[in-house]
Structure formats: structure tokens, C-alpha cells
Amino acid sequence: MSRDFRLEILNRLAKRECHQKSVKDMFKNYQLLNEQLQQAHRTRSVSSHEQFDGATSLASMKEEMANVYRMKSKNDQDLIDANRKLTDTEARYSHVMSQRNKLRIETEKMEAKLKDLEKNISEMKEQNVVINNDRVALLATVTALTEKKTQMDIERFQLLNKIRELQEKSAEVMNAEIVAQEERAQRRIAEQIASATDNLSLNRDERVLATFGTSPETSDEFLMSDVLPTEIKFKMTAHDGEVNDVEWLSDDQFATAGSDTTVRVWRVSPNKTDAQKVTSLTGCLGAVNRLDYDCQRHVLLASSNDKTCRLWNVDSQRLLSTFSGHTDKVTAARLFQEHNVVSGSADRTIRQWDISSIRCVRSYFVGSTVFDVAAKFGSSKTCFVSAHFDRKVRFWDSRTSEASHSVDLGHRAISLDISMDGIQLLASSRDDTLSLIDVRNYGILHLYSAEQYKTNCDNARAIFSSTGEFVLAGSSNSSVYIWNTKTTKLEKVVKTARADAAQILSLSWNPSGRGLLACDRHKTCTLWR
């Protein structure tokens, strides 16, 4: 580039030399005329002292002088034009020189930039070599990982086959255990019948004492009605977090479900003053929401926030089945028919599971969050009911995919409970009322409410007493409200000994008719008798 610049300067100097050649010739002619003029003046001065011979020589000299003056004026004009051109040329020359200096500076900058670019190119070439080497290494790694993935897929299919075989074996074992439990239950019933036959000579009071261990004064009351709780027998810390549900398993054993992902089984002391933990049933990966117990088969079902529900054998403390398939937390699950489970979820679906195969046999798409489900009502064993966020209580027949009936409670329905005879349904809603529904005609029989009764969460549960004589619900002020089922009269309000109010989440009435368990948000479980 510097060579081109030098050639440009030389070309411009040559053009300047060409333009100034005429000026030089003009100066030369002007000098020659000046010399001739001086020679003429000398000749004229000499001729003044001499005599010219004729008029012809004088005229010739005058004409020559006129020519000389004409040439002089022309040369003067040419000189002026030449000076003007020279001035313009010098101005252009100055402009060219300034541009040359600017171009030189730009050239130096571009040369420096060119060096930087060459350096960057060199570095990029080196990096390209390194990246290419890495690419080759990554290709080799990808090839190895692809082969490993293929091998792992093969192993995964083999493991799936093994899991399927183990599940089939587990289902067979569970079926065998269920059959054995049914046989044991049949044997216990036969033994009880035999014992009752052997004690036919006992009078009515003695049979009551032998069966229930109560005094004659209280046996009739025990057989005929539930006994309202009067005092707190004990209060204990049951879990590390909220106690979401409580369920009696027998007269002296109960289970609790906590937000600490565990289900704990407790045994009440003979004097009913405390309870000792028997075992913890683990396996859930999220908070446990609801419990359901089958006293014939001794199996406990729990629904969890980990999108599953699990089934344990309480006697062996063994996890029998895990039902997974929901896409959101399972809010409630109930044992249904003989070998089925029905579960409701926040994913707005209800699923029916087969316990033997651990498979979902039917899905019901509701379109509203399910808060609770209940089964074992009416004359048909194929029916169940669900409570929803859209204020409806829906009645289902498991043989169809659509709800057969629905009842609108006016506010979202949060819990359900079936009476012992299976013909009445207790539904609680967030407008702080309980509704008693006749499942035979789907009509609301009674409404239960109280001035101080308030519910501030969606997982509070209302229940029937063991004989259905009373309905109960826990309030946000740590109290339990008890209404007479038929008269809707508020019979009693029992309070915990807490200094601070806590929402009571769940209740469970002892099957013997004496003993009320309540769990709350402050990790505690309370027994009233």
C-alpha cells in the first residue's frame, strides 16, 4: 500500500512538471525579449549619435518595437495565468499532502489492525485445532455413551421384566395373605360363635360384661347409644409437623397421618391416660393426607402429596402396594369393594385401582379438584361419592365413566363421611356448614352450623359418631362441635387445653362408642372420653 502511495506522489509531481514547462518556456522567451529590447535601446542610443540613411530602417525598427511590446504584453498575461495556475497547483498540492498525511495515519492504523487480525487469526487457528481435537474426543465419548446407553436399555428392559415378574409374585403373595387373613377372620368369627354358644347359660348382663368389659350400669348405654366425651384423657405430640388425619384401628389402637411423610400406629394404655407408639409405616415421599382402614383384612390405606397412595399390612407392618399414576397430590383414597381402591387428586381426576395387579382399571375425569372420596354406601357395592372444589358432591357408579347424580352445596365441599347404615352422607363445606344428604333420593335432610364454628382450611374433616347419633366437626378455635343428627341441636362443644387456637383437621370416634380422637395443625393428638 505504501508503494502505491509513492507512485501516486511521483505521478502528481510529473504532472506538475508538465504544467510548469510552458511557464519555463514563457520565462525563457521573456528573458530573450528583454535582451533584444536592451539591445534595441543600445542600438537606438548609438543611432542617435549617427545618422540613419533612410526612413525604411526607422519604420522597420518601430514595427519591431511594436511586435516586442505585443509579445511583452502577451508574456505578461501568460505570466499572470502561470502564477494563478501555480497558486492553484500549490493549493492542490497542499491538499494532497494533507490527504497523504491522513492516509499515512490511517495506513499505520490499518497496518496495526492488520497485525492484530493476523494475531487473532493465528490464535483462532490454534483454538480451532484444540476444538477439533476436543470434537474428535467428544465423538469418541458420544460413541462410547451411545453403546453404554444401548446396553443400559437392554438391562432396563431386563429389569422391567424382572419387576413385572416380582409384581406378579407380590400380587400372588398379597392375594394369598388376603385369603389367609379372611380365613383367620372366619376362624375368629367361628371361635366367637363357639364361645357365645358355650356361654348361653350366662345372663344378658354377664354376656355384656364378657364381651365388652363394662359394668352392668353402662352396658345398656354402650349398646344403645354413643357417649358424649366429657374430659381430656391425654394430649400428645404425634408427628414432627401437622397431623392431617387420625383413624381408630381397634378399641385401643389408632393411626395418625402427618406432614412429616410418616404414618404412625399408637396403642392406648389400659387406663387411657397416654399412648405409646407401636410402629411407623414409611414409604411416602410427601405429606400423608388421609387414612382408611379395613378391620377385616387389617390393611391401612394412605394418600400422599407425592402423587401416590400406599397400602400396608398393619400386623406385619409391610408395604403391600403403591398406586402411582396421578399427576398431582392425592387428597383422599378409600378401600372400595373387596380388592379395589378409589383415589381422588388435585389433578382433577378420580382413579380406580385393582389391588391384585396394582393397576389403574378406570379413570374419571371430573374437571374440578377432588377434596375427598367416600365408599360403601347404599345397597350397591359399585357406588362411591366425591367432594369437589366446584361446590358439588358427585355420586358415581364404577361401571360408568360419568357421575350419576350431583348435589350443589353452595360452597366448595371439603369432606365426606358415610353413616353406619350406608344411607346417609355427611358433607362439610367451606361456608362453615355441614349437610346431611340422603343417598337414596340425593336430597339434603339437615344443615348443621354454630356461631363460633369456623373452618379455615380445605382438609378439615367432619364425621358421624359410631352409631350415627351425632355428627362432629373440628373448628379453627381448637374446639369440636357435636350436633344431634336428627334434631340438628348443638349438643356439646369440647375444647382442647391449648392456649393458642389451632384448626382441628380430623376426628375419629372409637367403634365402642366411647372415646373421641382429634388431631390438629400443632402436631398434637387429643383423646376425649
GIZIBEL-V555910 format. One record per residue. N is the residue number from 1. SS is DSSP state (H for helix, E for strand, L for the rest). PHI is phi in degrees with one decimal (* if undefined). PSI is psi as a letter, one per 40 degrees, with the letter a starting at -180 (* if undefined). Layout:
N,SS,PHI,PSI
N,SS,PHI,PSI
This chain:
1,L,*,d
2,H,-64.4,d
3,H,-66.0,d
4,H,-62.9,d
5,H,-63.9,d
6,H,-64.6,d
7,H,-63.7,d
8,H,-63.1,d
9,H,-63.8,d
10,H,-64.0,d
11,H,-64.5,d
12,H,-66.2,d
13,H,-65.8,d
14,H,-65.9,d
15,H,-63.0,d
16,H,-61.9,d
17,H,-62.3,d
18,H,-65.2,d
19,H,-67.0,d
20,H,-84.1,e
21,H,-63.8,d
22,H,-65.0,d
23,H,-64.4,d
24,H,-63.0,d
25,H,-63.0,d
26,H,-64.7,d
27,H,-60.5,d
28,H,-64.5,d
29,H,-64.5,d
30,H,-61.1,d
31,H,-64.9,d
32,H,-65.1,d
33,H,-64.3,d
34,H,-61.1,d
35,H,-63.1,d
36,H,-64.4,d
37,H,-65.2,d
38,H,-64.0,d
39,H,-64.3,d
40,H,-67.6,d
41,H,-61.3,d
42,H,-64.4,d
43,H,-66.6,d
44,H,-67.7,d
45,H,-64.4,d
46,H,-70.4,d
47,H,-72.4,e
48,H,-69.7,d
49,H,-90.3,e
50,L,-115.1,i
51,L,-104.7,h
52,L,-83.7,i
53,L,-81.3,d
54,L,-157.2,i
55,H,-70.6,e
56,H,-67.1,d
57,H,-66.4,d
58,H,-66.0,d
59,H,-63.0,d
60,H,-63.8,d
61,H,-70.4,d
62,H,-60.6,d
63,H,-65.2,d
64,H,-65.0,d
65,H,-64.0,d
66,H,-62.5,d
67,H,-61.7,d
68,H,-62.9,d
69,H,-65.1,d
70,H,-62.1,d
71,H,-63.4,d
72,H,-64.2,d
73,H,-64.0,d
74,H,-64.8,d
75,H,-65.5,d
76,H,-62.4,d
77,H,-63.3,d
78,H,-61.5,d
79,H,-66.2,d
80,H,-61.4,d
81,H,-61.2,d
82,H,-64.4,d
83,H,-63.9,d
84,H,-61.7,d
85,H,-62.2,d
86,H,-64.0,d
87,H,-61.7,d
88,H,-62.8,d
89,H,-63.6,d
90,H,-64.1,d
91,H,-62.9,d
92,H,-63.4,d
93,H,-62.4,d
94,H,-61.3,d
95,H,-62.9,d
96,H,-63.7,d
97,H,-65.3,d
98,H,-63.6,d
99,H,-63.8,d
100,H,-62.2,d
101,H,-63.3,d
102,H,-61.3,d
103,H,-63.4,d
104,H,-64.8,d
105,H,-62.8,d
106,H,-62.3,d
107,H,-62.3,d
108,H,-63.0,d
109,H,-62.4,d
110,H,-67.5,d
111,H,-64.8,d
112,H,-63.9,d
113,H,-63.9,d
114,H,-62.9,d
115,H,-63.3,d
116,H,-61.7,d
117,H,-64.4,d
118,H,-62.9,d
119,H,-64.6,d
120,H,-61.3,d
121,H,-61.8,d
122,H,-63.0,d
123,H,-64.3,d
124,H,-64.9,d
125,H,-63.5,d
126,H,-63.3,d
127,H,-62.9,d
128,H,-60.5,d
129,H,-64.2,d
130,H,-64.4,d
131,H,-63.4,d
132,H,-63.0,d
133,H,-63.7,d
134,H,-62.8,d
135,H,-61.0,d
136,H,-62.6,d
137,H,-65.9,d
138,H,-66.2,d
139,H,-60.2,d
140,H,-65.3,d
141,H,-64.5,d
142,H,-60.4,d
143,H,-61.0,d
144,H,-65.4,d
145,H,-66.2,d
146,H,-62.5,d
147,H,-63.0,d
148,H,-64.8,d
149,H,-62.7,d
150,H,-59.7,d
151,H,-64.8,d
152,H,-67.6,d
153,H,-62.4,d
154,H,-62.7,d
155,H,-65.1,d
156,H,-62.9,d
157,H,-60.9,d
158,H,-64.1,d
159,H,-65.5,d
160,H,-61.1,d
161,H,-62.8,d
162,H,-65.7,d
163,H,-61.3,d
164,H,-60.9,d
165,H,-64.2,d
166,H,-64.8,d
167,H,-63.3,d
168,H,-61.8,d
169,H,-65.1,d
170,H,-62.5,d
171,H,-62.5,d
172,H,-63.7,d
173,H,-63.5,d
174,H,-64.8,d
175,H,-61.7,d
176,H,-64.6,d
177,H,-67.4,d
178,H,-62.7,d
179,H,-61.3,d
180,H,-65.6,d
181,H,-63.9,d
182,H,-62.8,d
183,H,-64.7,d
184,H,-63.5,d
185,H,-63.1,d
186,H,-61.9,d
187,H,-66.1,d
188,H,-62.3,d
189,H,-62.4,d
190,H,-63.4,d
191,H,-65.0,d
192,H,-64.1,d
193,H,-63.2,d
194,H,-64.5,d
195,H,-64.6,d
196,H,-65.8,d
197,H,-67.0,d
198,H,-68.5,d
199,L,-101.7,f
200,L,-63.7,d
201,L,-75.5,e
202,L,-70.7,i
203,L,-78.3,i
204,H,-62.9,d
205,H,-64.6,d
206,H,-65.6,d
207,H,-64.3,d
208,H,-63.2,d
209,H,-62.2,d
210,H,-68.4,d
211,H,-81.2,d
212,H,-111.5,e
213,L,68.9,f
214,L,-116.3,i
215,L,-76.6,i
216,H,-58.5,d
217,H,-68.4,d
218,H,-104.6,e
219,H,-66.1,d
220,H,-64.0,d
221,H,-64.8,d
222,H,-64.9,d
223,H,-75.9,d
224,H,-94.9,d
225,L,-154.2,i
226,L,-81.5,i
227,L,-103.3,h
228,L,-66.9,h
229,L,-68.3,i
230,L,-122.6,d
231,L,-145.3,i
232,E,-83.8,h
233,E,-83.6,d
234,E,-161.3,i
235,E,-139.0,h
236,E,-138.2,i
237,E,-85.7,h
238,L,-96.7,d
239,L,-142.3,i
240,L,-82.6,e
241,L,-140.4,a
242,L,-61.5,i
243,E,-97.6,h
244,E,-81.8,d
245,E,-155.3,i
246,E,-140.1,i
247,E,-148.1,h
248,E,-69.2,h
249,L,-99.2,d
250,L,-155.6,a
251,L,-65.6,d
252,L,-127.2,e
253,E,-134.3,h
254,E,-144.2,i
255,E,-124.5,i
256,E,-125.9,i
257,E,-117.8,h
258,E,-123.1,i
259,L,-75.2,e
260,L,-86.5,e
261,L,73.5,e
262,L,-118.8,i
263,E,-116.2,h
264,E,-115.6,h
265,E,-107.0,h
266,E,-123.7,i
267,E,-121.4,h
268,E,-79.5,h
269,L,-68.0,i
270,L,-58.4,d
271,L,-87.0,e
272,L,61.7,f
273,L,-101.4,e
274,L,-161.4,i
275,E,-141.2,i
276,E,-110.5,i
277,E,-72.7,h
278,E,-89.1,d
279,E,-163.8,i
280,E,-118.9,h
281,E,-96.4,h
282,L,-109.9,i
283,L,138.0,d
284,L,-73.7,i
285,L,-106.6,e
286,L,-144.0,i
287,L,-58.8,i
288,E,-90.9,h
289,E,-98.5,d
290,E,-136.9,i
291,E,-123.2,i
292,E,-146.8,h
293,E,-127.8,h
294,E,-108.8,h
295,L,-72.6,e
296,L,-76.6,d
297,L,-98.1,e
298,L,57.5,f
299,E,-117.2,i
300,E,-119.5,h
301,E,-109.1,h
302,E,-133.0,h
303,E,-105.3,i
304,E,-138.8,i
305,L,-74.0,e
306,L,-84.8,e
307,L,72.4,e
308,E,-132.6,i
309,E,-131.4,i
310,E,-128.4,i
311,E,-122.2,h
312,E,-116.7,i
313,E,-91.8,h
314,L,-69.5,d
315,L,-67.3,d
316,L,-90.2,e
317,L,58.3,f
318,E,-103.5,h
319,E,-74.5,h
320,E,-89.0,d
321,E,-149.1,i
322,E,-127.5,h
323,E,-102.8,h
324,E,-122.3,i
325,L,165.2,d
326,L,-69.8,i
327,L,-103.2,e
328,L,-147.7,i
329,L,-57.3,i
330,E,-90.7,h
331,E,-82.0,d
332,E,-159.3,i
333,E,-150.2,i
334,E,-135.3,i
335,E,-68.8,h
336,E,-134.8,h
337,L,54.9,a
338,L,-93.4,d
339,L,-132.1,f
340,E,-128.9,i
341,E,-132.4,h
342,E,-118.1,h
343,E,-131.4,i
344,E,-118.7,i
345,E,-138.4,i
346,L,-73.0,e
347,L,-82.0,e
348,L,70.1,f
349,E,-130.5,i
350,E,-119.6,h
351,E,-124.7,i
352,E,-110.1,h
353,E,-116.6,i
354,E,-95.6,h
355,L,-67.0,d
356,L,-67.2,d
357,L,-94.5,e
358,L,55.6,f
359,E,-123.0,i
360,E,-80.9,h
361,E,-92.9,e
362,E,-161.1,i
363,E,-119.8,h
364,E,-117.0,h
365,E,-92.1,h
366,L,-92.9,d
367,L,90.2,e
368,L,-147.4,i
369,L,-56.9,h
370,E,-94.9,h
371,E,-96.9,d
372,E,-159.2,i
373,E,-133.8,i
374,E,-145.0,i
375,E,-136.8,a
376,L,63.6,f
377,L,-132.5,i
378,L,67.9,a
379,L,-87.5,e
380,L,-96.3,h
381,L,-84.4,e
382,L,-97.7,e
383,E,-104.7,i
384,E,-148.5,i
385,E,-135.9,i
386,E,-137.9,i
387,E,-113.8,i
388,E,-133.9,i
389,L,-65.3,d
390,L,-80.6,f
391,L,78.2,e
392,E,-103.8,i
393,E,-106.3,h
394,E,-107.3,h
395,E,-107.2,h
396,E,-124.0,i
397,E,-113.4,h
398,L,-62.1,e
399,L,-85.2,e
400,L,-124.8,i
401,L,-98.1,e
402,L,-117.8,i
403,L,-66.3,h
404,L,-78.6,d
405,E,-148.7,i
406,E,-148.6,i
407,E,-125.1,h
408,E,-92.7,h
409,L,-91.5,e
410,L,86.1,e
411,L,-153.3,i
412,L,-60.7,h
413,E,-86.7,h
414,E,-117.0,e
415,E,-152.0,i
416,E,-137.7,i
417,E,-151.2,i
418,E,-102.5,h
419,L,-69.5,i
420,L,-64.1,d
421,L,-83.5,e
422,L,78.4,e
423,L,-110.8,e
424,E,-127.3,i
425,E,-123.3,h
426,E,-101.3,h
427,E,-123.3,h
428,E,-106.3,i
429,E,-134.4,i
430,L,-78.6,e
431,L,-90.0,e
432,L,64.6,f
433,E,-133.6,i
434,E,-114.7,i
435,E,-120.6,h
436,E,-101.8,h
437,E,-113.9,h
438,E,-85.6,h
439,L,-74.1,e
440,L,-79.9,d
441,L,-125.1,e
442,L,59.5,f
443,E,-103.4,i
444,E,-84.3,h
445,E,-84.9,d
446,E,-143.8,i
447,E,-122.3,i
448,E,-122.5,h
449,L,-157.7,i
450,L,-151.7,i
451,L,-64.0,d
452,L,-93.4,e
453,L,-77.7,h
454,L,-136.8,i
455,L,-122.9,h
456,L,-117.2,e
457,L,-150.2,i
458,L,-93.5,e
459,L,-114.9,f
460,L,-78.5,i
461,L,-123.1,h
462,E,-109.5,i
463,E,-139.1,i
464,E,-87.2,i
465,L,-72.2,i
466,L,-61.7,d
467,L,-96.2,e
468,L,83.7,e
469,L,-72.2,d
470,E,-127.9,i
471,E,-119.1,i
472,E,-132.6,i
473,E,-153.0,i
474,E,-88.7,i
475,L,-111.4,i
476,L,-75.7,e
477,L,-100.2,f
478,L,63.4,f
479,E,-121.6,i
480,E,-113.2,h
481,E,-101.0,h
482,E,-121.9,h
483,E,-111.2,i
484,E,-74.6,h
485,L,-61.5,d
486,L,-82.7,d
487,L,-91.1,e
488,L,63.0,e
489,L,-75.9,h
490,E,-74.8,h
491,E,-77.8,d
492,E,-162.2,i
493,E,-126.0,h
494,E,-107.3,h
495,E,-120.2,i
496,L,-80.4,i
497,L,-91.3,f
498,L,-74.3,i
499,L,-80.2,d
500,L,-109.9,i
501,L,-74.3,i
502,L,-143.2,h
503,L,-64.7,h
504,E,-80.5,h
505,E,-89.9,d
506,E,-149.6,i
507,E,-132.7,i
508,E,-150.4,h
509,E,-96.7,h
510,L,-59.9,h
511,L,-58.0,d
512,L,-75.9,e
513,L,94.6,e
514,L,-125.1,h
515,L,120.9,h
516,E,-120.4,h
517,E,-102.6,h
518,E,-138.5,h
519,E,-122.3,i
520,E,-136.3,a
521,L,-77.7,e
522,L,-103.5,f
523,L,70.1,e
524,E,-108.3,i
525,E,-131.4,h
526,E,-123.3,h
527,E,-113.4,h
528,E,-108.3,i
529,L,-139.5,*
